[in-house]
Amino acid sequence: MLNWTDLCGLLMILAGPLSGVAAAHQHKAGPLSLIVFSVVGLAIGFGLGMLSSKLSYRILRSKTLPSGLRFVSYMLVPMASLFLVVLAPALLVMVVYG
């Protein structure tokens, strides 16, 4: 069964390389740069996806947080991580290419 955290984790693995390639293509980068930023985006997506998944499940299993805060945090952590995965490679390309 695929839940919200796992779905966002899979989307992060796809969104990272796509964001890196799209941003590099927008700055008219060469083919080698497209590959490099795709791999960087994949690494960012995979890393943040794993971190987000572990954090979300840890929040969900927490006994000290109130149940409403646990649910909201469980939903918002993957969304914020997905936003960062899309934004990070694009910002990296902007830093490299100005």
Secondary structure, DSSP 8 states (H G I E B T S, - for coil): ---HHHHHHHHHHHHHHHHHHHHHHHTT--HHHHHHHHHHHHHHHHHHHHHHHHHHHHHHT-SSS-HHHHHHHHHHHHHHHHHHHHHHHHHHHHHHH-
